[in-house]
Amino acid sequence: MPILLPIFYLPPISWFSVFLQEDAQIIFERYEHFPKQTYRNRANIYGANGKLSLIIPMNHNGTRLLKEIQTSTREKWQQLHWKSIKTAYQTSPYFDYYEDQLEEIFKFKSTSLIEFNLNALKVIQKILKTEKAYSLNSEFFKEPSMLNYRDQFSAKSETAYQMEDYYQSFSDKYGFLEDLSIIDLICNKGPESMTYIRTIKQK
């Protein structure tokens, strides 16, 4: 079953429930026009004041094709994002265990948004102890023949996926925040993350 998936930055947990389907043949979309305010360049984590969006700043060079999108080199966003993640998760049960691996994501040198996101995915796959294969598409189809998930995950509305509550560092304060970045699940559930991902269903 071929599935067309968008390439996200530290994707939400629901994205992984699709990506890691055993019978799915994953194809990543790289020829779409870059849609703003999506998970392609943002990830949501649980900060001390509730939900916190980490947004990768773009280098506005006129291009709209995702595969040509460059990240800004003027801002030290990699250091800032890593600092925010450390501050948010340093008291979580598994942060110390995965800290060195997670930090590697932000040491990666590339101004290509796709390259950065795919390298981050490689690191996350290692942490999850999975080696899900994928391919990149070679052209854009407005109505692709495969299952199309390009618009399935919205950064602006509630998740379309059902997931059980799990302990989060600040849930005593603000309650359970669902479908945050995979970083949240890894830091709080550790080795149980894969089992949790497999329980997720669409509403």
Accessible surface in RSA format (square Angstrom, percent):
REM  Atomic radii and reference values for relative SASA: ProtOr
REM  Chains: A
REM  Algorithm: Lee & Richards
REM  Probe-radius: 1.40
REM  Slices: 20
REM RES _ NUM      All-atoms   Total-Side   Main-Chain    Non-polar    All polar
REM                ABS   REL    ABS   REL    ABS   REL    ABS   REL    ABS   REL
RES MET A   1    97.61  50.5  58.71  38.9  38.90  92.6  41.60  35.4  56.01  74.2
RES PRO A   2    58.07  42.3  57.59  52.5   0.48   1.7  57.59  47.5   0.48   3.0
RES ILE A   3     0.32   0.2   0.32   0.2   0.00   0.0   0.32   0.2   0.00   0.0
RES LEU A   4     3.80   2.1   3.80   2.7   0.00   0.0   3.80   2.7   0.00   0.0
RES LEU A   5     0.00   0.0   0.00   0.0   0.00   0.0   0.00   0.0   0.00   0.0
RES PRO A   6     0.00   0.0   0.00   0.0   0.00   0.0   0.00   0.0   0.00   0.0
RES ILE A   7     4.47   2.5   3.70   2.8   0.77   1.8   3.99   2.9   0.47   1.3
RES PHE A   8     4.69   2.3   0.35   0.2   4.33  11.3   0.35   0.2   4.33  12.4
RES TYR A   9     0.15   0.1   0.00   0.0   0.15   0.4   0.00   0.0   0.15   0.2
RES LEU A  10     1.05   0.6   0.01   0.0   1.04   2.6   0.14   0.1   0.91   2.4
RES PRO A  11     3.75   2.7   3.75   3.4   0.00   0.0   3.75   3.1   0.00   0.0
RES PRO A  12     2.62   1.9   2.15   2.0   0.47   1.7   2.41   2.0   0.22   1.3
RES ILE A  13     0.18   0.1   0.18   0.1   0.00   0.0   0.18   0.1   0.00   0.0
RES SER A  14     0.83   0.7   0.83   1.1   0.00   0.0   0.00   0.0   0.83   1.2
RES TRP A  15     2.43   1.0   2.43   1.2   0.00   0.0   2.43   1.3   0.00   0.0
RES PHE A  16     0.13   0.1   0.13   0.1   0.00   0.0   0.13   0.1   0.00   0.0
RES SER A  17    16.51  14.0   6.20   8.3  10.31  23.8   4.69  10.0  11.82  16.6
RES VAL A  18     2.37   1.6   2.37   2.1   0.00   0.0   2.37   2.1   0.00   0.0
RES PHE A  19     0.00   0.0   0.00   0.0   0.00   0.0   0.00   0.0   0.00   0.0
RES LEU A  20     7.13   4.0   3.21   2.3   3.91   9.8   3.75   2.6   3.38   9.1
RES GLN A  21    57.86  32.4  51.37  37.5   6.49  15.5  27.90  59.4  29.96  22.7
RES GLU A  22   150.48  86.4 116.46  88.1  34.02  81.0  51.28  99.2  99.20  81.0
RES ASP A  23   104.21  73.0  83.79  83.4  20.42  48.3  51.12 120.3  53.09  52.9
RES ALA A  24     7.76   7.1   0.00   0.0   7.76  17.7   0.63   0.9   7.13  18.9
RES GLN A  25   103.40  57.8  96.83  70.8   6.57  15.6  41.76  88.9  61.64  46.8
RES ILE A  26     2.92   1.7   0.00   0.0   2.92   7.0   0.00   0.0   2.92   7.9
RES ILE A  27    20.08  11.4  20.08  15.0   0.00   0.0  20.08  14.5   0.00   0.0
RES PHE A  28     0.61   0.3   0.61   0.4   0.00   0.0   0.61   0.4   0.00   0.0
RES GLU A  29     0.35   0.2   0.35   0.3   0.00   0.0   0.00   0.0   0.35   0.3
RES ARG A  30    64.18  26.9  64.18  32.7   0.00   0.0   2.05   2.8  62.13  37.7
RES TYR A  31    52.24  24.4  49.89  28.4   2.35   6.1  25.63  19.3  26.61  32.8
RES GLU A  32    10.35   5.9   9.97   7.5   0.38   0.9   5.19  10.0   5.16   4.2
RES HIS A  33   122.64  67.0 111.86  77.7  10.78  27.6  74.70  77.0  47.94  55.8
RES PHE A  34     8.94   4.5   8.29   5.1   0.65   1.7   8.29   5.0   0.65   1.9
RES PRO A  35    44.06  32.1  35.57  32.4   8.49  30.9  44.06  36.4   0.00   0.0
RES LYS A  36   139.36  68.0 124.86  76.6  14.50  34.5  68.99  62.1  70.38  75.0
RES GLN A  37    99.06  55.4  93.21  68.1   5.85  13.9  15.22  32.4  83.84  63.6
RES THR A  38    22.07  15.7  22.07  22.4   0.00   0.0  22.07  29.6   0.00   0.0
RES TYR A  39    18.04   8.4  18.04  10.3   0.00   0.0   4.90   3.7  13.14  16.2
RES ARG A  40     5.73   2.4   5.73   2.9   0.00   0.0   0.01   0.0   5.72   3.5
RES ASN A  41    11.31   7.8  11.31  10.9   0.00   0.0   0.00   0.0  11.31  10.9
RES ARG A  42    41.74  17.5  41.74  21.3   0.00   0.0   1.02   1.4  40.72  24.7
RES ALA A  43     1.07   1.0   0.00   0.0   1.07   2.4   1.07   1.5   0.00   0.0
RES ASN A  44     7.79   5.4   6.91   6.7   0.88   2.1   0.76   1.8   7.03   6.8
RES ILE A  45     0.00   0.0   0.00   0.0   0.00   0.0   0.00   0.0   0.00   0.0
RES TYR A  46     2.17   1.0   1.90   1.1   0.27   0.7   1.90   1.4   0.27   0.3
RES GLY A  47     6.19   7.6   0.00   N/A   6.19   7.6   6.19  17.0   0.00   0.0
RES ALA A  48    46.36  42.6  40.09  61.9   6.28  14.3  40.09  56.5   6.28  16.6
RES ASN A  49   133.30  91.9 108.87 105.2  24.44  58.8  31.13  74.9 102.18  98.8
RES GLY A  50     7.60   9.4   0.00   N/A   7.60   9.4   6.31  17.3   1.29   2.9
RES LYS A  51   122.28  59.7  88.92  54.6  33.35  79.4  40.29  36.3  81.99  87.3
RES LEU A  52    72.12  40.2  70.94  50.8   1.17   3.0  72.12  50.6   0.00   0.0
RES SER A  53    47.90  40.5  27.78  37.1  20.12  46.4  12.69  27.0  35.21  49.3
RES LEU A  54     7.62   4.2   6.20   4.4   1.42   3.6   7.62   5.4   0.00   0.0
RES ILE A  55    78.19  44.5  65.84  49.1  12.34  29.7  65.84  47.4  12.34  33.5
RES ILE A  56     0.31   0.2   0.00   0.0   0.31   0.7   0.00   0.0   0.31   0.8
RES PRO A  57    26.78  19.5  19.07  17.4   7.71  28.0  26.78  22.1   0.00   0.0
RES MET A  58    21.82  11.3  12.63   8.4   9.19  21.9  12.63  10.7   9.19  12.2
RES ASN A  59    56.12  38.7  51.85  50.1   4.27  10.3   2.02   4.9  54.09  52.3
RES HIS A  60   153.34  83.8 120.51  83.8  32.83  84.0  81.43  83.9  71.91  83.7
RES ASN A  61    82.11  56.6  43.58  42.1  38.54  92.8  33.61  80.9  48.50  46.9
RES GLY A  62    71.61  88.3   0.00   N/A  71.61  88.3  43.97 120.7  27.64  61.9
RES THR A  63    33.47  23.8  15.88  16.1  17.58  41.9  22.21  29.8  11.26  17.0
RES ARG A  64    98.98  41.6  94.54  48.2   4.44  10.6  48.04  65.7  50.94  30.9
RES LEU A  65    45.61  25.4  45.45  32.5   0.15   0.4  45.45  31.9   0.15   0.4
RES LEU A  66     1.40   0.8   1.14   0.8   0.26   0.7   1.14   0.8   0.26   0.7
RES LYS A  67    75.04  36.6  56.90  34.9  18.14  43.2  14.65  13.2  60.38  64.3
RES GLU A  68    76.51  43.9  70.24  53.1   6.27  14.9  30.22  58.4  46.30  37.8
RES ILE A  69    10.55   6.0  10.05   7.5   0.49   1.2  10.12   7.3   0.42   1.1
RES GLN A  70    50.66  28.3  50.45  36.9   0.21   0.5  13.74  29.2  36.92  28.0
RES THR A  71     3.92   2.8   2.90   2.9   1.02   2.4   0.01   0.0   3.91   5.9
RES SER A  72     3.37   2.9   0.31   0.4   3.06   7.1   0.63   1.3   2.75   3.8
RES THR A  73   107.36  76.4  74.06  75.1  33.30  79.4  51.18  68.7  56.18  84.9
RES ARG A  74   185.19  77.8 149.38  76.1  35.81  85.3  75.59 103.3 109.61  66.4
RES GLU A  75    89.33  51.3  79.07  59.8  10.27  24.4  39.85  77.1  49.49  40.4
RES LYS A  76   144.92  70.7 136.37  83.7   8.55  20.3  84.03  75.6  60.89  64.9
RES TRP A  77     9.79   3.9   9.42   4.6   0.37   0.9   6.52   3.5   3.27   5.3
RES GLN A  78    35.74  20.0  35.22  25.7   0.52   1.2   4.41   9.4  31.33  23.8
RES GLN A  79   107.88  60.3  99.10  72.4   8.78  20.9  61.41 130.7  46.46  35.2
RES LEU A  80   106.68  59.4 105.15  75.2   1.54   3.9 105.61  74.2   1.08   2.9
RES HIS A  81    11.74   6.4  11.74   8.2   0.00   0.0   6.65   6.9   5.09   5.9
RES TRP A  82    22.82   9.2  22.82  11.0   0.00   0.0  20.54  11.0   2.28   3.7
RES LYS A  83   140.41  68.5 138.76  85.1   1.65   3.9  83.59  75.2  56.82  60.5
RES SER A  84    31.85  26.9  24.80  33.1   7.06  16.3   6.43  13.7  25.42  35.6
RES ILE A  85     0.25   0.1   0.25   0.2   0.00   0.0   0.25   0.2   0.00   0.0
RES LYS A  86    76.12  37.1  76.12  46.7   0.00   0.0  30.25  27.2  45.87  48.9
RES THR A  87    80.75  57.4  72.73  73.7   8.03  19.1  57.31  77.0  23.44  35.4
RES ALA A  88     3.35   3.1   1.20   1.8   2.15   4.9   2.78   3.9   0.57   1.5
RES TYR A  89     1.40   0.7   1.40   0.8   0.00   0.0   1.40   1.1   0.00   0.0
RES GLN A  90   100.24  56.1  84.20  61.5  16.04  38.2  19.76  42.1  80.48  61.0
RES THR A  91   111.14  79.0  79.36  80.5  31.77  75.7  77.76 104.4  33.38  50.5
RES SER A  92     8.62   7.3   0.00   0.0   8.62  19.8   0.05   0.1   8.56  12.0
RES PRO A  93    79.33  57.8  39.23  35.8  40.10 145.8  52.21  43.1  27.12 168.5
RES TYR A  94    64.30  30.0  64.01  36.4   0.29   0.7  32.14  24.2  32.16  39.6
RES PHE A  95     2.83   1.4   2.83   1.8   0.00   0.0   2.83   1.7   0.00   0.0
RES ASP A  96   116.39  81.5  95.95  95.5  20.44  48.3  37.37  88.0  79.02  78.8
RES TYR A  97   155.28  72.5 126.43  71.9  28.85  75.1  91.66  68.9  63.61  78.4
RES TYR A  98    10.67   5.0  10.36   5.9   0.30   0.8   4.24   3.2   6.42   7.9
RES GLU A  99    41.25  23.7  41.25  31.2   0.00   0.0   4.26   8.2  36.99  30.2
RES ASP A 100   112.45  78.8 108.37 107.9   4.07   9.6  38.25  90.0  74.19  74.0
RES GLN A 101    67.96  38.0  65.87  48.1   2.10   5.0  32.65  69.5  35.31  26.8
RES LEU A 102     0.25   0.1   0.25   0.2   0.00   0.0   0.25   0.2   0.00   0.0
RES GLU A 103    51.26  29.4  51.26  38.8   0.00   0.0   2.56   5.0  48.69  39.8
RES GLU A 104    89.02  51.1  85.26  64.5   3.76   9.0  31.14  60.2  57.88  47.3
RES ILE A 105     0.84   0.5   0.66   0.5   0.18   0.4   0.66   0.5   0.18   0.5
RES PHE A 106    14.77   7.4   4.70   2.9  10.08  26.2   4.84   2.9   9.94  28.4
RES LYS A 107   112.32  54.8 101.09  62.0  11.23  26.7  62.44  56.2  49.88  53.1
RES PHE A 108    62.75  31.4  55.96  34.7   6.79  17.7  62.61  38.0   0.14   0.4
RES LYS A 109   176.84  86.3 150.36  92.3  26.48  63.0 117.78 106.0  59.06  62.9
RES SER A 110    27.09  22.9   5.41   7.2  21.68  49.9  13.63  29.0  13.46  18.9
RES THR A 111    58.35  41.5  54.66  55.4   3.69   8.8  35.41  47.6  22.94  34.7
RES SER A 112    17.50  14.8  16.82  22.5   0.67   1.6  12.45  26.5   5.05   7.1
RES LEU A 113     0.38   0.2   0.38   0.3   0.00   0.0   0.38   0.3   0.00   0.0
RES ILE A 114    14.79   8.4  14.46  10.8   0.33   0.8  14.46  10.4   0.33   0.9
RES GLU A 115    95.45  54.8  91.50  69.2   3.95   9.4  32.23  62.3  63.22  51.6
RES PHE A 116     0.53   0.3   0.26   0.2   0.27   0.7   0.26   0.2   0.27   0.8
RES ASN A 117     3.04   2.1   1.05   1.0   2.00   4.8   0.00   0.0   3.04   2.9
RES LEU A 118    27.00  15.0  24.40  17.5   2.59   6.5  24.79  17.4   2.20   5.9
RES ASN A 119    23.27  16.0  17.89  17.3   5.38  13.0   7.95  19.1  15.32  14.8
RES ALA A 120     1.07   1.0   1.04   1.6   0.02   0.1   1.04   1.5   0.02   0.1
RES LEU A 121     7.28   4.1   6.29   4.5   0.99   2.5   6.76   4.7   0.52   1.4
RES LYS A 122   121.63  59.3 117.30  72.0   4.33  10.3  68.68  61.8  52.95  56.4
RES VAL A 123    16.84  11.1  16.58  15.0   0.25   0.6  16.84  14.6   0.00   0.0
RES ILE A 124     0.39   0.2   0.39   0.3   0.00   0.0   0.39   0.3   0.00   0.0
RES GLN A 125    16.09   9.0  16.09  11.8   0.00   0.0   6.22  13.2   9.86   7.5
RES LYS A 126   137.48  67.1 122.46  75.1  15.02  35.8  78.09  70.3  59.38  63.3
RES ILE A 127    11.21   6.4   1.64   1.2   9.57  23.1   4.00   2.9   7.21  19.6
RES LEU A 128    12.06   6.7   2.84   2.0   9.23  23.2   6.88   4.8   5.18  13.9
RES LYS A 129   176.88  86.3 141.12  86.6  35.76  85.1 114.05 102.7  62.83  66.9
RES THR A 130    23.85  17.0  14.38  14.6   9.47  22.6   8.17  11.0  15.68  23.7
RES GLU A 131   170.50  97.9 138.56 104.8  31.94  76.1  57.41 111.0 113.09  92.3
RES LYS A 132    35.76  17.4  25.53  15.7  10.23  24.4  23.90  21.5  11.86  12.6
RES ALA A 133    81.53  75.0  65.82 101.6  15.71  35.7  74.31 104.6   7.22  19.1
RES TYR A 134    81.36  38.0  50.60  28.8  30.76  80.1  32.53  24.4  48.83  60.2
RES SER A 135    55.58  47.0  49.41  65.9   6.16  14.2  46.14  98.3   9.44  13.2
RES LEU A 136    64.41  35.9  42.72  30.6  21.69  54.5  42.72  30.0  21.69  58.4
RES ASN A 137    16.85  11.6  11.65  11.3   5.20  12.5  14.65  35.3   2.20   2.1
RES SER A 138    87.28  73.8  69.48  92.7  17.79  41.0  40.46  86.2  46.82  65.6
RES GLU A 139    94.26  54.1  91.70  69.4   2.56   6.1  23.84  46.1  70.42  57.5
RES PHE A 140    92.39  46.2  71.06  44.0  21.33  55.5  71.06  43.1  21.33  61.0
RES PHE A 141   101.10  50.6  97.47  60.4   3.63   9.4 100.10  60.7   1.00   2.9
RES LYS A 142   174.75  85.3 157.86  96.9  16.89  40.2 100.74  90.7  74.00  78.8
RES GLU A 143   155.72  89.4 129.74  98.2  25.98  61.9  49.29  95.3 106.43  86.9
RES PRO A 144    20.79  15.2   3.35   3.1  17.45  63.4   4.35   3.6  16.44 102.2
RES SER A 145   121.37 102.6  74.28  99.1  47.09 108.5  58.64 124.9  62.73  87.9
RES MET A 146    41.02  21.2  30.01  19.9  11.01  26.2  35.29  30.0   5.73   7.6
RES LEU A 147    87.74  48.9  81.82  58.5   5.92  14.9  84.51  59.4   3.23   8.7
RES ASN A 148    61.95  42.7  36.39  35.2  25.56  61.5  13.97  33.6  47.98  46.4
RES TYR A 149    23.30  10.9  23.27  13.2   0.03   0.1   4.22   3.2  19.08  23.5
RES ARG A 150    17.31   7.3  15.12   7.7   2.18   5.2   3.26   4.5  14.05   8.5
RES ASP A 151   131.49  92.1 100.85 100.4  30.65  72.5  42.83 100.8  88.67  88.4
RES GLN A 152    61.47  34.4  42.53  31.1  18.94  45.1   6.54  13.9  54.93  41.7
RES PHE A 153    14.46   7.2   2.62   1.6  11.83  30.8   6.69   4.1   7.76  22.2
RES SER A 154    46.77  39.5  31.10  41.5  15.67  36.1  27.54  58.6  19.24  27.0
RES ALA A 155    26.58  24.4   1.17   1.8  25.41  57.8   1.24   1.7  25.34  67.1
RES LYS A 156   150.03  73.2 111.50  68.4  38.52  91.7  78.92  71.0  71.11  75.7
RES SER A 157    75.20  63.5  54.56  72.8  20.64  47.5  50.48 107.5  24.72  34.6
RES GLU A 158   148.12  85.0 121.69  92.1  26.43  62.9  55.92 108.2  92.20  75.3
RES THR A 159    23.16  16.5   6.06   6.1  17.10  40.8  13.53  18.2   9.63  14.6
RES ALA A 160    43.76  40.2  34.18  52.7   9.58  21.8  39.38  55.5   4.37  11.6
RES TYR A 161     7.31   3.4   7.31   4.2   0.00   0.0   7.24   5.4   0.07   0.1
RES GLN A 162   107.15  59.9 104.29  76.2   2.86   6.8  28.08  59.8  79.07  60.0
RES MET A 163    20.82  10.8   0.05   0.0  20.77  49.4   5.98   5.1  14.84  19.7
RES GLU A 164   125.38  72.0 117.98  89.3   7.39  17.6  46.07  89.1  79.31  64.8
RES ASP A 165   107.73  75.5  84.74  84.3  22.98  54.3  29.15  68.6  78.57  78.4
RES TYR A 166    16.50   7.7   2.49   1.4  14.01  36.4  12.54   9.4   3.96   4.9
RES TYR A 167   127.15  59.4 111.86  63.6  15.29  39.8  89.40  67.2  37.74  46.5
RES GLN A 168     0.20   0.1   0.20   0.1   0.00   0.0   0.20   0.4   0.00   0.0
RES SER A 169    22.54  19.0   4.16   5.6  18.37  42.3   4.38   9.3  18.16  25.4
RES PHE A 170    39.77  19.9  37.68  23.3   2.09   5.4  39.77  24.1   0.00   0.0
RES SER A 171    23.89  20.2  15.18  20.3   8.71  20.1  10.35  22.0  13.54  19.0
RES ASP A 172   135.52  94.9  96.29  95.8  39.23  92.8  41.89  98.6  93.63  93.4
RES LYS A 173   133.68  65.2  99.78  61.2  33.90  80.7  74.99  67.5  58.69  62.5
RES TYR A 174    98.93  46.2  69.55  39.6  29.37  76.4  62.19  46.7  36.74  45.3
RES GLY A 175    32.67  40.3   0.00   N/A  32.67  40.3  29.72  81.6   2.95   6.6
RES PHE A 176    48.06  24.0  18.99  11.8  29.07  75.7  18.99  11.5  29.07  83.2
RES LEU A 177    37.25  20.7  35.43  25.3   1.82   4.6  37.12  26.1   0.13   0.4
RES GLU A 178    59.96  34.4  48.43  36.6  11.53  27.5  21.86  42.3  38.10  31.1
RES ASP A 179    14.56  10.2   9.77   9.7   4.80  11.3   3.82   9.0  10.74  10.7
RES LEU A 180     1.26   0.7   0.74   0.5   0.53   1.3   1.20   0.8   0.06   0.2
RES SER A 181     1.74   1.5   0.00   0.0   1.74   4.0   0.86   1.8   0.89   1.2
RES ILE A 182     0.00   0.0   0.00   0.0   0.00   0.0   0.00   0.0   0.00   0.0
RES ILE A 183     0.20   0.1   0.20   0.1   0.00   0.0   0.20   0.1   0.00   0.0
RES ASP A 184     0.01   0.0   0.01   0.0   0.00   0.0   0.00   0.0   0.01   0.0
RES LEU A 185     0.00   0.0   0.00   0.0   0.00   0.0   0.00   0.0   0.00   0.0
RES ILE A 186     0.71   0.4   0.71   0.5   0.00   0.0   0.71   0.5   0.00   0.0
RES CYS A 187     0.00   0.0   0.00   0.0   0.00   0.0   0.00   0.0   0.00   0.0
RES ASN A 188     9.37   6.5   0.14   0.1   9.23  22.2   0.01   0.0   9.35   9.0
RES LYS A 189    48.03  23.4  46.73  28.7   1.30   3.1  11.61  10.4  36.42  38.8
RES GLY A 190     4.01   4.9   0.00   N/A   4.01   4.9   0.00   0.0   4.01   9.0
RES PRO A 191    97.46  71.0  66.11  60.3  31.36 114.0  76.49  63.2  20.98 130.4
RES GLU A 192    93.93  53.9  92.16  69.7   1.77   4.2  34.07  65.9  59.86  48.9
RES SER A 193     0.85   0.7   0.85   1.1   0.00   0.0   0.85   1.8   0.00   0.0
RES MET A 194    35.14  18.2  34.60  22.9   0.54   1.3  34.69  29.5   0.45   0.6
RES THR A 195    94.60  67.3  89.23  90.5   5.37  12.8  66.27  89.0  28.33  42.8
RES TYR A 196    16.21   7.6  12.11   6.9   4.10  10.7  15.94  12.0   0.27   0.3
RES ILE A 197     2.88   1.6   1.64   1.2   1.23   3.0   1.64   1.2   1.23   3.3
RES ARG A 198   119.06  50.0  92.56  47.2  26.50  63.1  55.54  75.9  63.53  38.5
RES THR A 199    66.62  47.4  49.99  50.7  16.63  39.6  52.50  70.5  14.12  21.3
RES ILE A 200    15.00   8.5   0.02   0.0  14.99  36.1   0.12   0.1  14.88  40.4
RES LYS A 201   129.51  63.2 125.50  77.0   4.01   9.6 101.12  91.0  28.38  30.2
RES GLN A 202    94.28  52.7  70.68  51.7  23.60  56.2  22.10  47.0  72.18  54.7
RES LYS A 203   129.85  63.3  67.50  41.4  62.35 148.4  82.87  74.6  46.98  50.0
END  Absolute sums over single chains surface
CHAIN  1 A    10389.7       8384.6       2005.1       5358.6       5031.1
END  Absolute sums over all chains
TOTAL         10389.7       8384.6       2005.1       5358.6       5031.1
